[in-house]
C-alpha cells in the first residue's frame, strides 16, 4: 500500500502522475543583478565571522549568480588562512605565560579580516569586483 496514488506516491504505471517529484526537478532561479550584488557584498562583510559565511554563500549561490560566485570565492580564499591561524592562536592563547601573546595575535587577525572585508564589501556593493592584495587562490 505504501507509495500508492492515495498515499502521496505517484502511480508507477502512469509516468505523468509523478506530482510528488516535480518540485525536486526544478532548477533554482537565477539571482537578479541587485540580489547578485547583495549576496556578493554579504560574502565580504561576513569576514567578521571568518571564512564560514563566504563559504556557505559560495556553496549555495555559485550557480545562481556569476558576480556572487566570483566574489564569494574571492572572499573565501582570502578569509580561510587567517581564520585557521586565528583558531590556532586562540587555542595557543590558553597556554600559561605565552597565552597573552597568542591572544593578541588572534585579535590582530580578526581586525585584519574585518577591516579588509568591510573595504571589499563597500567596493562590491558599488558593483565593482574586488581583488585582495594578499590572497591565496585555494579554490578556483
N, CA, C and O atoms as CSV, one atom per row, in Angstrom:
chain,resi,resn,atom,element,x,y,z
A,1,UNK,N,N,0.796,-1.185,0.000
A,1,UNK,CA,C,0.000,0.000,0.000
A,1,UNK,C,C,0.849,1.263,0.000
A,1,UNK,O,O,0.400,2.286,-0.518
A,2,UNK,N,N,2.053,1.236,0.557
A,2,UNK,CA,C,2.878,2.432,0.590
A,2,UNK,C,C,3.235,2.862,-0.811
A,2,UNK,O,O,3.557,2.044,-1.674
A,3,UNK,N,N,3.172,4.165,-1.021
A,3,UNK,CA,C,3.571,4.700,-2.307
A,3,UNK,C,C,2.468,4.655,-3.335
A,3,UNK,O,O,2.705,5.043,-4.479
A,4,UNK,N,N,1.304,4.215,-3.003
A,4,UNK,CA,C,0.199,4.181,-3.959
A,4,UNK,C,C,-0.333,5.570,-4.217
A,4,UNK,O,O,0.079,6.525,-3.559
A,5,UNK,N,N,-1.265,5.701,-5.186
A,5,UNK,CA,C,-1.772,7.014,-5.543
A,5,UNK,C,C,-2.482,7.716,-4.394
A,5,UNK,O,O,-2.529,8.946,-4.373
A,6,UNK,N,N,-3.028,6.986,-3.452
A,6,UNK,CA,C,-3.733,7.612,-2.336
A,6,UNK,C,C,-2.827,7.881,-1.146
A,6,UNK,O,O,-3.259,8.519,-0.186
A,7,UNK,N,N,-1.585,7.416,-1.180
A,7,UNK,CA,C,-0.653,7.589,-0.062
A,7,UNK,C,C,0.447,8.600,-0.373
A,7,UNK,O,O,1.498,8.576,0.267
A,8,UNK,N,N,0.231,9.471,-1.325
A,8,UNK,CA,C,1.214,10.504,-1.631
A,8,UNK,C,C,2.223,10.106,-2.678
A,8,UNK,O,O,2.997,10.961,-3.108
A,9,UNK,N,N,2.264,8.886,-3.109
A,9,UNK,CA,C,3.201,8.468,-4.142
A,9,UNK,C,C,2.544,8.563,-5.499
A,9,UNK,O,O,1.317,8.558,-5.600
A,10,UNK,N,N,3.342,8.650,-6.536
A,10,UNK,CA,C,2.797,8.677,-7.890
A,10,UNK,C,C,2.392,7.287,-8.318
A,10,UNK,O,O,2.764,6.296,-7.689
A,11,UNK,N,N,1.640,7.220,-9.372
A,11,UNK,CA,C,1.202,5.949,-9.929
A,11,UNK,C,C,2.345,5.382,-10.753
A,11,UNK,O,O,2.740,6.001,-11.741
A,12,UNK,N,N,2.895,4.222,-10.382
A,12,UNK,CA,C,4.041,3.690,-11.116
A,12,UNK,C,C,3.677,3.293,-12.542
A,12,UNK,O,O,4.559,3.212,-13.397
A,13,UNK,N,N,2.429,3.048,-12.811
A,13,UNK,CA,C,2.027,2.672,-14.164
A,13,UNK,C,C,1.771,3.892,-15.034
A,13,UNK,O,O,1.737,3.778,-16.259
A,14,UNK,N,N,1.594,5.039,-14.434
A,14,UNK,CA,C,1.324,6.260,-15.174
A,14,UNK,C,C,2.455,7.251,-14.896
A,14,UNK,O,O,2.439,7.915,-13.860
A,15,UNK,N,N,3.442,7.366,-15.802
A,15,UNK,CA,C,4.602,8.213,-15.533
A,15,UNK,C,C,4.245,9.692,-15.426
A,15,UNK,O,O,5.033,10.468,-14.885
A,16,UNK,N,N,3.087,10.102,-15.922
A,16,UNK,CA,C,2.708,11.507,-15.831
A,16,UNK,C,C,2.170,11.856,-14.450
A,16,UNK,O,O,2.011,13.038,-14.146
A,17,UNK,N,N,1.883,10.866,-13.601
A,17,UNK,CA,C,1.339,11.099,-12.271
A,17,UNK,C,C,2.461,11.057,-11.225
A,17,UNK,O,O,2.385,10.312,-10.248
A,18,UNK,N,N,3.493,11.863,-11.445
A,18,UNK,CA,C,4.619,11.920,-10.509
A,18,UNK,C,C,4.685,13.296,-9.863
A,18,UNK,O,O,5.758,13.893,-9.773
A,19,UNK,N,N,3.542,13.800,-9.416
A,19,UNK,CA,C,3.484,15.140,-8.843
A,19,UNK,C,C,4.362,15.270,-7.599
A,19,UNK,O,O,4.802,16.371,-7.271
A,20,UNK,N,N,4.616,14.189,-6.920
A,20,UNK,CA,C,5.426,14.219,-5.708
A,20,UNK,C,C,6.871,14.632,-6.001
A,20,UNK,O,O,7.539,15.202,-5.138
A,21,UNK,N,N,7.344,14.354,-7.185
A,21,UNK,CA,C,8.747,14.599,-7.512
A,21,UNK,C,C,8.951,15.806,-8.408
A,21,UNK,O,O,10.086,16.076,-8.801
A,22,UNK,N,N,7.913,16.537,-8.746
A,22,UNK,CA,C,8.053,17.672,-9.649
A,22,UNK,C,C,8.895,18.786,-9.043
A,22,UNK,O,O,9.694,19.396,-9.753
A,23,UNK,N,N,8.745,19.062,-7.785
A,23,UNK,CA,C,9.462,20.171,-7.165
A,23,UNK,C,C,10.970,19.953,-7.176
A,23,UNK,O,O,11.728,20.913,-7.317
A,24,UNK,N,N,11.415,18.720,-7.030
A,24,UNK,CA,C,12.851,18.472,-6.995
A,24,UNK,C,C,13.491,18.568,-8.368
A,24,UNK,O,O,14.714,18.660,-8.464
A,25,UNK,N,N,12.703,18.548,-9.428
A,25,UNK,CA,C,13.248,18.617,-10.773
A,25,UNK,C,C,13.494,20.055,-11.210
A,25,UNK,O,O,14.172,20.275,-12.214
A,26,UNK,N,N,12.968,21.032,-10.495
A,26,UNK,CA,C,13.118,22.420,-10.878
A,26,UNK,C,C,14.508,22.926,-10.518
A,26,UNK,O,O,15.062,22.585,-9.472
A,27,UNK,N,N,15.052,23.741,-11.403
A,27,UNK,CA,C,16.341,24.366,-11.152
A,27,UNK,C,C,16.127,25.613,-10.297
A,27,UNK,O,O,15.092,26.266,-10.426
A,28,UNK,N,N,17.079,25.962,-9.428
A,28,UNK,CA,C,16.926,27.200,-8.661
A,28,UNK,C,C,16.970,28.399,-9.605
A,28,UNK,O,O,17.689,28.393,-10.604
A,29,UNK,N,N,16.197,29.417,-9.277
A,29,UNK,CA,C,16.141,30.575,-10.162
A,29,UNK,C,C,17.429,31.386,-10.034
A,29,UNK,O,O,18.084,31.393,-8.992
A,30,UNK,N,N,17.768,32.064,-11.121
A,30,UNK,CA,C,18.961,32.908,-11.114
A,30,UNK,C,C,18.680,34.178,-10.323
A,30,UNK,O,O,17.543,34.643,-10.248
A,31,UNK,N,N,19.718,34.719,-9.744
A,31,UNK,CA,C,19.589,35.944,-8.967
A,31,UNK,C,C,19.431,37.141,-9.898
A,31,UNK,O,O,19.998,37.166,-10.991
A,32,UNK,N,N,18.665,38.121,-9.463
A,32,UNK,CA,C,18.589,39.378,-10.198
A,32,UNK,C,C,19.918,40.101,-9.995
A,32,UNK,O,O,20.662,39.758,-9.076
A,33,UNK,N,N,20.236,41.094,-10.830
A,33,UNK,CA,C,21.503,41.813,-10.634
A,33,UNK,C,C,21.647,42.430,-9.239
A,33,UNK,O,O,22.738,42.416,-8.669
A,34,UNK,N,N,20.563,42.967,-8.690
A,34,UNK,CA,C,20.676,43.558,-7.346
A,34,UNK,C,C,20.865,42.477,-6.278
A,34,UNK,O,O,21.612,42.682,-5.321
A,35,UNK,N,N,20.195,41.326,-6.430
A,35,UNK,CA,C,20.397,40.221,-5.488
A,35,UNK,C,C,21.805,39.660,-5.605
A,35,UNK,O,O,22.423,39.295,-4.605
A,36,UNK,N,N,22.306,39.593,-6.834
A,36,UNK,CA,C,23.662,39.099,-7.073
A,36,UNK,C,C,24.673,39.989,-6.351
A,36,UNK,O,O,25.572,39.498,-5.668
A,37,UNK,N,N,24.514,41.297,-6.511
A,37,UNK,CA,C,25.410,42.244,-5.842
A,37,UNK,C,C,25.247,42.170,-4.319
A,37,UNK,O,O,26.226,42.267,-3.579
A,38,UNK,N,N,24.007,41.997,-3.859
A,38,UNK,CA,C,23.748,41.924,-2.415
A,38,UNK,C,C,24.450,40.726,-1.777
A,38,UNK,O,O,25.102,40.875,-0.744
A,39,UNK,N,N,24.324,39.543,-2.378
A,39,UNK,CA,C,24.950,38.347,-1.799
A,39,UNK,C,C,26.470,38.416,-1.894
A,39,UNK,O,O,27.171,37.914,-1.015
A,40,UNK,N,N,26.982,39.037,-2.958
A,40,UNK,CA,C,28.431,39.211,-3.068
A,40,UNK,C,C,28.941,40.130,-1.959
A,40,UNK,O,O,29.998,39.890,-1.375
A,41,UNK,N,N,28.175,41.184,-1.679
A,41,UNK,CA,C,28.540,42.111,-0.604
A,41,UNK,C,C,28.517,41.414,0.753
A,41,UNK,O,O,29.429,41.587,1.561
A,42,UNK,N,N,27.480,40.634,0.996
A,42,UNK,CA,C,27.361,39.915,2.271
A,42,UNK,C,C,28.518,38.929,2.447
A,42,UNK,O,O,29.001,38.728,3.561
A,43,UNK,N,N,28.961,38.316,1.346
A,43,UNK,CA,C,30.088,37.380,1.428
A,43,UNK,C,C,31.337,38.078,1.960
A,43,UNK,O,O,32.081,37.503,2.754
A,44,UNK,N,N,31.566,39.323,1.522
A,44,UNK,CA,C,32.738,40.062,2.010
A,44,UNK,C,C,32.521,40.575,3.433
A,44,UNK,O,O,33.415,40.468,4.272
A,45,UNK,N,N,31.338,41.130,3.710
A,45,UNK,CA,C,31.065,41.624,5.062
A,45,UNK,C,C,31.078,40.489,6.086
A,45,UNK,O,O,31.332,40.723,7.267
A,46,UNK,N,N,30.807,39.277,5.642
A,46,UNK,CA,C,30.808,38.124,6.538
A,46,UNK,C,C,32.178,37.766,7.070
A,46,UNK,O,O,32.298,36.903,7.940
A,47,UNK,N,N,33.215,38.417,6.560
A,47,UNK,CA,C,34.570,38.109,7.027
A,47,UNK,C,C,34.739,38.406,8.511
A,47,UNK,O,O,35.680,37.915,9.134
A,48,UNK,N,N,33.852,39.194,9.079
A,48,UNK,CA,C,33.908,39.455,10.519
A,48,UNK,C,C,33.736,38.154,11.305
A,48,UNK,O,O,34.160,38.059,12.457
A,49,UNK,N,N,33.108,37.146,10.672
A,49,UNK,CA,C,32.908,35.838,11.304
A,49,UNK,C,C,33.859,34.779,10.754
A,49,UNK,O,O,33.697,33.593,11.041
A,50,UNK,N,N,34.848,35.195,9.968
A,50,UNK,CA,C,35.801,34.246,9.403
A,50,UNK,C,C,35.395,33.788,8.017
A,50,UNK,O,O,34.758,34.527,7.267
A,51,UNK,N,N,35.769,32.560,7.682
A,51,UNK,CA,C,35.543,32.049,6.330
A,51,UNK,C,C,34.191,31.362,6.157
A,51,UNK,O,O,33.810,31.041,5.032
A,52,UNK,N,N,33.469,31.133,7.232
A,52,UNK,CA,C,32.218,30.368,7.153
A,52,UNK,C,C,31.150,31.058,6.299
A,52,UNK,O,O,30.578,30.399,5.431
A,53,UNK,N,N,30.847,32.361,6.497
A,53,UNK,CA,C,29.791,32.971,5.676
A,53,UNK,C,C,30.088,32.944,4.182
A,53,UNK,O,O,29.210,32.611,3.385
A,54,UNK,N,N,31.309,33.288,3.793
A,54,UNK,CA,C,31.634,33.289,2.366
A,54,UNK,C,C,31.620,31.881,1.798
A,54,UNK,O,O,31.242,31.689,0.642
A,55,UNK,N,N,32.024,30.894,2.583
A,55,UNK,CA,C,31.967,29.503,2.124
A,55,UNK,C,C,30.548,29.029,1.904
A,55,UNK,O,O,30.258,28.363,0.909
A,56,UNK,N,N,29.656,29.368,2.827
A,56,UNK,CA,C,28.251,28.979,2.676
A,56,UNK,C,C,27.627,29.687,1.485
A,56,UNK,O,O,26.923,29.064,0.690
A,57,UNK,N,N,27.880,30.984,1.356
A,57,UNK,CA,C,27.317,31.740,0.234
A,57,UNK,C,C,27.831,31.186,-1.082
A,57,UNK,O,O,27.066,31.052,-2.036
A,58,UNK,N,N,29.110,30.863,-1.147
A,58,UNK,CA,C,29.649,30.298,-2.388
A,58,UNK,C,C,28.998,28.956,-2.709
A,58,UNK,O,O,28.650,28.693,-3.860
A,59,UNK,N,N,28.836,28.128,-1.717
A,59,UNK,CA,C,28.235,26.805,-1.933
A,59,UNK,C,C,26.776,26.916,-2.389
A,59,UNK,O,O,26.349,26.182,-3.281
A,60,UNK,N,N,26.021,27.816,-1.789
A,60,UNK,CA,C,24.589,27.929,-2.087
A,60,UNK,C,C,24.324,28.683,-3.383
A,60,UNK,O,O,23.447,28.286,-4.151
A,61,UNK,N,N,25.062,29.767,-3.648
A,61,UNK,CA,C,24.721,30.667,-4.748
A,61,UNK,C,C,25.673,30.623,-5.940
A,61,UNK,O,O,25.508,31.415,-6.868
A,62,UNK,N,N,26.648,29.745,-5.953
A,62,UNK,CA,C,27.646,29.773,-7.030
A,62,UNK,C,C,27.060,29.538,-8.411
A,62,UNK,O,O,27.599,30.044,-9.395
A,63,UNK,N,N,25.979,28.791,-8.513
A,63,UNK,CA,C,25.370,28.529,-9.817
A,63,UNK,C,C,24.212,29.467,-10.116
A,63,UNK,O,O,23.579,29.349,-11.165
A,64,UNK,N,N,23.927,30.391,-9.219
A,64,UNK,CA,C,22.766,31.251,-9.395
A,64,UNK,C,C,23.113,32.677,-9.770
A,64,UNK,O,O,22.263,33.400,-10.290
A,65,UNK,N,N,24.332,33.095,-9.522
A,65,UNK,CA,C,24.741,34.453,-9.864
A,65,UNK,C,C,26.233,34.515,-10.107
A,65,UNK,O,O,27.007,34.134,-9.229
A,66,UNK,N,N,26.670,34.987,-11.283
A,66,UNK,CA,C,28.103,34.995,-11.586
A,66,UNK,C,C,28.909,35.938,-10.693
A,66,UNK,O,O,30.031,35.615,-10.304
A,67,UNK,N,N,28.345,37.093,-10.368
A,67,UNK,CA,C,29.070,38.039,-9.513
A,67,UNK,C,C,29.210,37.480,-8.099
A,67,UNK,O,O,30.267,37.605,-7.480
A,68,UNK,N,N,28.157,36.871,-7.598
A,68,UNK,CA,C,28.209,36.251,-6.272
A,68,UNK,C,C,29.212,35.110,-6.254
A,68,UNK,O,O,29.970,34.966,-5.294
A,69,UNK,N,N,29.223,34.298,-7.301
A,69,UNK,CA,C,30.172,33.177,-7.370
A,69,UNK,C,C,31.610,33.686,-7.331
A,69,UNK,O,O,32.442,33.165,-6.589
A,70,UNK,N,N,31.892,34.703,-8.132
A,70,UNK,CA,C,33.242,35.255,-8.208
A,70,UNK,C,C,33.662,35.884,-6.879
A,70,UNK,O,O,34.757,35.622,-6.383
A,71,UNK,N,N,32.798,36.704,-6.312
A,71,UNK,CA,C,33.172,37.438,-5.102
A,71,UNK,C,C,33.173,36.572,-3.848
A,71,UNK,O,O,34.004,36.771,-2.962
A,72,UNK,N,N,32.255,35.614,-3.762
A,72,UNK,CA,C,32.267,34.733,-2.584
A,72,UNK,C,C,33.492,33.826,-2.610
A,72,UNK,O,O,34.047,33.493,-1.563
A,73,UNK,N,N,33.911,33.430,-3.808
A,73,UNK,CA,C,35.134,32.627,-3.919
A,73,UNK,C,C,36.350,33.467,-3.524
A,73,UNK,O,O,37.244,32.988,-2.827
A,74,UNK,N,N,36.375,34.709,-3.971
A,74,UNK,CA,C,37.464,35.614,-3.603
A,74,UNK,C,C,37.503,35.814,-2.081
A,74,UNK,O,O,38.568,35.763,-1.467
A,75,UNK,N,N,36.339,36.040,-1.490
A,75,UNK,CA,C,36.271,36.253,-0.040
A,75,UNK,C,C,36.669,34.990,0.718
A,75,UNK,O,O,37.375,35.067,1.724
A,76,UNK,N,N,36.225,33.838,0.245
A,76,UNK,CA,C,36.579,32.585,0.924
A,76,UNK,C,C,38.076,32.328,0.841
A,76,UNK,O,O,38.701,31.963,1.837
A,77,UNK,N,N,38.655,32.517,-0.339
A,77,UNK,CA,C,40.095,32.324,-0.492
A,77,UNK,C,C,40.885,33.256,0.425
A,77,UNK,O,O,41.931,32.880,0.954
A,78,UNK,N,N,40.376,34.474,0.609
A,78,UNK,CA,C,41.080,35.427,1.463
A,78,UNK,C,C,40.930,35.098,2.946
A,78,UNK,O,O,41.891,35.222,3.705
A,79,UNK,N,N,39.744,34.683,3.361
A,79,UNK,CA,C,39.477,34.514,4.793
A,79,UNK,C,C,39.887,33.160,5.356
A,79,UNK,O,O,40.049,33.030,6.570
A,80,UNK,N,N,40.058,32.154,4.514
A,80,UNK,CA,C,40.376,30.816,5.029
A,80,UNK,C,C,41.699,30.756,5.801
A,80,UNK,O,O,41.688,30.313,6.949
A,81,UNK,N,N,42.833,31.176,5.237
A,81,UNK,CA,C,44.090,31.066,6.004
A,81,UNK,C,C,44.089,31.860,7.314
A,81,UNK,O,O,44.494,31.314,8.341
A,82,UNK,N,N,43.649,33.135,7.325
A,82,UNK,CA,C,43.630,33.838,8.617
A,82,UNK,C,C,42.661,33.233,9.634
A,82,UNK,O,O,42.915,33.273,10.837
A,83,UNK,N,N,41.550,32.672,9.148
A,83,UNK,CA,C,40.614,32.028,10.071
A,83,UNK,C,C,41.275,30.831,10.741
A,83,UNK,O,O,41.149,30.644,11.951
A,84,UNK,N,N,41.975,30.025,9.960
A,84,UNK,CA,C,42.666,28.865,10.531
A,84,UNK,C,C,43.761,29.305,11.500
A,84,UNK,O,O,43.934,28.708,12.562
A,85,UNK,N,N,44.501,30.355,11.128
A,85,UNK,CA,C,45.536,30.878,12.031
A,85,UNK,C,C,44.923,31.428,13.317
A,85,UNK,O,O,45.491,31.254,14.395
A,86,UNK,N,N,43.774,32.087,13.213
A,86,UNK,CA,C,43.115,32.630,14.405
A,86,UNK,C,C,42.643,31.511,15.329
A,86,UNK,O,O,42.713,31.638,16.551
A,87,UNK,N,N,42.168,30.425,14.747
A,87,UNK,CA,C,41.755,29.276,15.570
A,87,UNK,C,C,42.956,28.719,16.333
A,87,UNK,O,O,42.873,28.447,17.531
A,88,UNK,N,N,44.070,28.555,15.625
A,88,UNK,CA,C,45.289,28.055,16.278
A,88,UNK,C,C,45.757,29.039,17.350
A,88,UNK,O,O,46.128,28.631,18.450
A,89,UNK,N,N,45.742,30.336,17.030
A,89,UNK,CA,C,46.178,31.341,18.004
A,89,UNK,C,C,45.273,31.338,19.235
A,89,UNK,O,O,45.753,31.486,20.359
A,90,UNK,N,N,43.978,31.171,19.027
A,90,UNK,CA,C,43.060,31.110,20.177
A,90,UNK,C,C,43.329,29.883,21.041
A,90,UNK,O,O,43.257,29.955,22.268
A,91,UNK,N,N,43.634,28.773,20.407
A,91,UNK,CA,C,43.963,27.571,21.180
A,91,UNK,C,C,45.264,27.767,21.957
A,91,UNK,O,O,45.362,27.384,23.122
A,92,UNK,N,N,46.260,28.365,21.303
A,92,UNK,CA,C,47.545,28.597,21.968
A,92,UNK,C,C,47.444,29.667,23.051
A,92,UNK,O,O,48.286,29.721,23.948
A,93,UNK,N,N,46.427,30.515,22.974
A,93,UNK,CA,C,46.278,31.566,23.992
A,93,UNK,C,C,45.919,30.994,25.363
A,93,UNK,O,O,45.966,31.707,26.366
A,94,UNK,N,N,45.567,29.729,25.407
A,94,UNK,CA,C,45.229,29.088,26.686
A,94,UNK,C,C,46.460,28.599,27.444
A,94,UNK,O,O,46.361,28.171,28.593
A,95,UNK,N,N,47.611,28.667,26.796
A,95,UNK,CA,C,48.857,28.234,27.438
A,95,UNK,C,C,49.315,29.330,28.403
A,95,UNK,O,O,49.419,30.495,28.018
A,96,UNK,N,N,49.584,28.962,29.640
A,96,UNK,CA,C,50.062,29.972,30.596
A,96,UNK,C,C,51.382,30.592,30.123
A,96,UNK,O,O,52.131,29.963,29.376
A,97,UNK,N,N,51.650,31.761,30.536
A,97,UNK,CA,C,52.848,32.555,30.272
A,97,UNK,C,C,52.819,33.159,28.865
A,97,UNK,O,O,52.920,34.379,28.730
A,98,UNK,N,N,52.686,32.351,27.822
A,98,UNK,CA,C,52.721,32.885,26.453
A,98,UNK,C,C,51.322,33.076,25.862
A,98,UNK,O,O,51.195,33.516,24.719
A,99,UNK,N,N,50.293,32.758,26.609
A,99,UNK,CA,C,48.926,32.843,26.094
A,99,UNK,C,C,48.511,34.243,25.694
A,99,UNK,O,O,47.777,34.423,24.722
A,100,UNK,N,N,48.976,35.241,26.439
A,100,UNK,CA,C,48.626,36.628,26.123
A,100,UNK,C,C,49.112,37.052,24.751
A,100,UNK,O,O,48.422,37.780,24.038
A,101,UNK,N,N,50.295,36.598,24.384
A,101,UNK,CA,C,50.846,36.920,23.065
A,101,UNK,C,C,49.954,36.365,21.956
A,101,UNK,O,O,49.647,37.064,20.990
A,102,UNK,N,N,49.543,35.113,22.099
A,102,UNK,CA,C,48.708,34.493,21.064
A,102,UNK,C,C,47.291,35.074,21.047
A,102,UNK,O,O,46.653,35.121,19.995
A,103,UNK,N,N,46.804,35.510,22.197
A,103,UNK,CA,C,45.503,36.189,22.232
A,103,UNK,C,C,45.585,37.503,21.461
A,103,UNK,O,O,44.660,37.865,20.734
A,104,UNK,N,N,46.697,38.212,21.624
A,104,UNK,CA,C,46.914,39.458,20.883
A,104,UNK,C,C,46.985,39.190,19.378
A,104,UNK,O,O,46.420,39.946,18.588
A,105,UNK,N,N,47.666,38.132,18.984
A,105,UNK,CA,C,47.751,37.749,17.568
A,105,UNK,C,C,46.362,37.426,17.020
A,105,UNK,O,O,46.034,37.818,15.900
A,106,UNK,N,N,45.551,36.721,17.791
A,106,UNK,CA,C,44.193,36.375,17.355
A,106,UNK,C,C,43.357,37.632,17.137
A,106,UNK,O,O,42.593,37.713,16.175
A,107,UNK,N,N,43.498,38.608,18.023
A,107,UNK,CA,C,42.760,39.871,17.871
A,107,UNK,C,C,43.231,40.612,16.625
A,107,UNK,O,O,42.414,41.153,15.881
A,108,UNK,N,N,44.537,40.640,16.393
A,108,UNK,CA,C,45.063,41.295,15.187
A,108,UNK,C,C,44.545,40.624,13.917
A,108,UNK,O,O,44.191,41.304,12.953
A,109,UNK,N,N,44.501,39.308,13.916
A,109,UNK,CA,C,43.972,38.592,12.752
A,109,UNK,C,C,42.505,38.921,12.522
A,109,UNK,O,O,42.082,39.118,11.383
A,110,UNK,N,N,41.728,38.981,13.597
A,110,UNK,CA,C,40.314,39.321,13.474
A,110,UNK,C,C,40.146,40.740,12.927
A,110,UNK,O,O,39.300,40.973,12.065
A,111,UNK,N,N,40.947,41.689,13.424
A,111,UNK,CA,C,40.888,43.063,12.911
A,111,UNK,C,C,41.274,43.121,11.438
A,111,UNK,O,O,40.641,43.827,10.653
A,112,UNK,N,N,42.302,42.385,11.068
A,112,UNK,CA,C,42.749,42.323,9.679
A,112,UNK,C,C,41.623,41.826,8.774
A,112,UNK,O,O,41.351,42.421,7.732
A,113,UNK,N,N,40.973,40.738,9.174
A,113,UNK,CA,C,39.861,40.199,8.383
A,113,UNK,C,C,38.702,41.185,8.304
A,113,UNK,O,O,38.134,41.398,7.233
A,114,UNK,N,N,38.359,41.775,9.421
A,114,UNK,CA,C,37.214,42.681,9.473
A,114,UNK,C,C,37.441,43.925,8.624
A,114,UNK,O,O,36.576,44.293,7.828
A,115,UNK,N,N,38.572,44.568,8.777
A,115,UNK,CA,C,38.851,45.798,8.032
A,115,UNK,C,C,38.889,45.527,6.535
A,115,UNK,O,O,38.273,46.254,5.756
A,116,UNK,N,N,39.605,44.487,6.128
A,116,UNK,CA,C,39.676,44.172,4.702
A,116,UNK,C,C,38.326,43.738,4.145
A,116,UNK,O,O,37.994,44.076,3.009
A,117,UNK,N,N,37.544,42.998,4.922
A,117,UNK,CA,C,36.220,42.575,4.479
A,117,UNK,C,C,35.272,43.742,4.288
A,117,UNK,O,O,34.487,43.755,3.341
A,118,UNK,N,N,35.335,44.726,5.179
A,118,UNK,CA,C,34.480,45.911,5.048
A,118,UNK,C,C,34.878,46.723,3.821
A,118,UNK,O,O,34.012,47.178,3.074
A,119,UNK,N,N,36.166,46.909,3.605
A,119,UNK,CA,C,36.631,47.633,2.417
A,119,UNK,C,C,36.162,46.920,1.151
A,119,UNK,O,O,35.658,47.558,0.226
A,120,UNK,N,N,36.327,45.612,1.110
A,120,UNK,CA,C,35.902,44.835,-0.060
A,120,UNK,C,C,34.389,44.893,-0.233
A,120,UNK,O,O,33.901,45.040,-1.354
A,121,UNK,N,N,33.642,44.780,0.859
A,121,UNK,CA,C,32.185,44.826,0.781
A,121,UNK,C,C,31.675,46.143,0.239
A,121,UNK,O,O,30.716,46.165,-0.531
A,122,UNK,N,N,32.300,47.242,0.628
A,122,UNK,CA,C,31.901,48.559,0.124
A,122,UNK,C,C,32.133,48.640,-1.377
A,122,UNK,O,O,31.276,49.135,-2.109
A,123,UNK,N,N,33.276,48.162,-1.843
A,123,UNK,CA,C,33.567,48.189,-3.284
A,123,UNK,C,C,32.607,47.296,-4.066
A,123,UNK,O,O,32.101,47.690,-5.117
A,124,UNK,N,N,32.362,46.111,-3.557
A,124,UNK,CA,C,31.486,45.159,-4.248
A,124,UNK,C,C,30.051,45.673,-4.269
A,124,UNK,O,O,29.327,45.446,-5.238
A,125,UNK,N,N,29.639,46.358,-3.217
A,125,UNK,CA,C,28.290,46.917,-3.183
A,125,UNK,C,C,28.090,47.974,-4.266
A,125,UNK,O,O,26.961,48.221,-4.692
A,126,UNK,N,N,29.169,48.593,-4.708
A,126,UNK,CA,C,29.108,49.557,-5.811
A,126,UNK,C,C,29.066,48.858,-7.164
A,126,UNK,O,O,28.940,49.513,-8.199
A,127,UNK,N,N,29.171,47.533,-7.159
A,127,UNK,CA,C,29.127,46.765,-8.399
A,127,UNK,C,C,30.486,46.499,-9.007
A,127,UNK,O,O,30.579,45.996,-10.126
A,128,UNK,N,N,31.544,46.831,-8.280
A,128,UNK,CA,C,32.900,46.616,-8.787
A,128,UNK,C,C,33.501,45.364,-8.170
A,128,UNK,O,O,33.422,45.182,-6.955
A,129,UNK,N,N,34.094,44.502,-8.972
A,129,UNK,CA,C,34.765,43.329,-8.394
A,129,UNK,C,C,35.959,43.774,-7.549
A,129,UNK,O,O,36.596,44.787,-7.837
A,130,UNK,N,N,36.244,43.011,-6.521
A,130,UNK,CA,C,37.335,43.355,-5.615
A,130,UNK,C,C,38.333,42.219,-5.561
A,130,UNK,O,O,37.964,41.050,-5.444
A,131,UNK,N,N,39.623,42.583,-5.649
A,131,UNK,CA,C,40.703,41.609,-5.521
A,131,UNK,C,C,41.539,41.991,-4.308
A,131,UNK,O,O,42.037,43.113,-4.212
A,132,UNK,N,N,41.688,41.050,-3.387
A,132,UNK,CA,C,42.528,41.294,-2.214
A,132,UNK,C,C,43.989,41.285,-2.644
A,132,UNK,O,O,44.376,40.519,-3.526
A,133,UNK,N,N,44.798,42.135,-2.024
A,133,UNK,CA,C,46.214,42.216,-2.393
A,133,UNK,C,C,46.958,40.923,-2.092
A,133,UNK,O,O,47.702,40.412,-2.928
A,134,UNK,N,N,46.749,40.409,-0.901
A,134,UNK,CA,C,47.450,39.189,-0.482
A,134,UNK,C,C,46.424,38.071,-0.388
A,134,UNK,O,O,45.820,37.860,0.664
A,135,UNK,N,N,46.232,37.366,-1.473
A,135,UNK,CA,C,45.194,36.336,-1.488
A,135,UNK,C,C,45.738,35.066,-2.120
A,135,UNK,O,O,46.253,35.086,-3.238
A,136,UNK,N,N,45.619,33.978,-1.404
A,136,UNK,CA,C,45.960,32.674,-1.967
A,136,UNK,C,C,44.755,32.188,-2.760
A,136,UNK,O,O,43.632,32.233,-2.257
A,137,UNK,N,N,44.957,31.740,-3.946
A,137,UNK,CA,C,43.858,31.214,-4.755
A,137,UNK,C,C,43.753,29.714,-4.470
A,137,UNK,O,O,44.272,28.887,-5.220
A,138,UNK,N,N,43.072,29.383,-3.369
A,138,UNK,CA,C,42.975,27.989,-2.941
A,138,UNK,C,C,41.904,27.221,-3.699
A,138,UNK,O,O,42.089,26.040,-3.992
A,139,UNK,N,N,40.787,27.865,-4.022
A,139,UNK,CA,C,39.745,27.215,-4.819
A,139,UNK,C,C,39.543,28.024,-6.087
A,139,UNK,O,O,39.598,29.254,-6.073
A,140,UNK,N,N,39.310,27.325,-7.169
A,140,UNK,CA,C,39.072,28.000,-8.460
A,140,UNK,C,C,37.670,27.826,-8.910
A,140,UNK,O,O,37.295,28.325,-9.971
